[in-house]
Amino acid sequence: MQGSTRRTGIMTDVHRRFLQLLMTHGVLEECDVKRLPKHCDKVHDCNATVEKPEDFINNINSVLESLYIEIKKGVTEDDGRPIYALVNLATTSISKMASDFAENELDLFRKALELIIDSDTGFASSTNILNLVDQLKGKKMRKKEAEHVLQKFVQNKWQGEKEGEFTLHGRAILEMDQYIRETYPDAVKVCNICRSLLIQGQSCETCGIRVHVPCVAKYLQSNSEPHCPHCNDYWPHEVPEVFDPEKERETGMSRSNKRSLRSRQH
């Protein structure tokens, strides 16, 4: 808000433990962000009132601001699930990855990223990625080694994998947004609805706009006939069901009740 300044928060042991967990996992879903502060509070035996999740995150961010680090919220591109990641605002995420990966491994990530960005689907096949192994900088890498490195990217939540094809994980999209826009200005895609970076999504066959699946699913909920949000022509794609926090909560409660019933029966 114009004319106001952000109040610097105070980092308690609870905030620090939460931050440590976020750094360890790389990315957290919204349900974990709501649950973990209470868990951290119990671990440190604090009697203080637990802050609302938004206030809790804002308090941490106000302290991290001077370090050019921020906890950012985003959503997964396939099902719209809210996620949080720690983003370094001063450097690209590829340089942030340098402490976990060797030079040739980082170059493999760059080449995979380029294939993903250039593709129409937002995916790159393992075959196409592995065919670039001979072009890597630094120490030579065999294809078998490269396969293990790709799995490391998946385990560290930099990439996602589906049936032998690789895309960017939600964590990478959050952390690499600026880097991708600056490095691939001619190839970068943006969602026509939310205007955020788009790696995988759907496109209109008439006007060519691209949209995230969760964005178009939400848009079409209020329309009896599926049509393009830009040119109003018929939308031919099947829109899968996306994340619904209420349904997720009901499913979780149902599972909990079933476990409770089974425990009483034994």
Salt bridges, closest charged atoms under 4 A:
ASP13 OD1 - ARG16 NH2 3.08
GLU29 OE1 - ARG81 NH1 3.60
GLU30 OE2 - LYS73 NZ 3.03
ASP32 OD1 - ARG35 NH2 3.10
GLU51 OE1 - HIS15 NE2 2.78
GLU77 OE2 - HIS212 NE2 3.20
ASP79 OD2 - ARG81 NE 3.46
GLU105 OE2 - LYS152 NZ 3.71
ASP107 OD1 - ARG110 NH1 3.88
GLU147 OE1 - LYS144 NZ 3.75
GLU175 OE1 - LYS96 NZ 3.07
GLU175 OE2 - ARG171 NE 2.99
ASP177 OD1 - ARG181 NE 2.64
GLU241 OE2 - LYS247 NZ 2.93
GLU246 OE2 - ARG249 NH1 2.78
GLU248 OE2 - ARG81 NH1 3.09
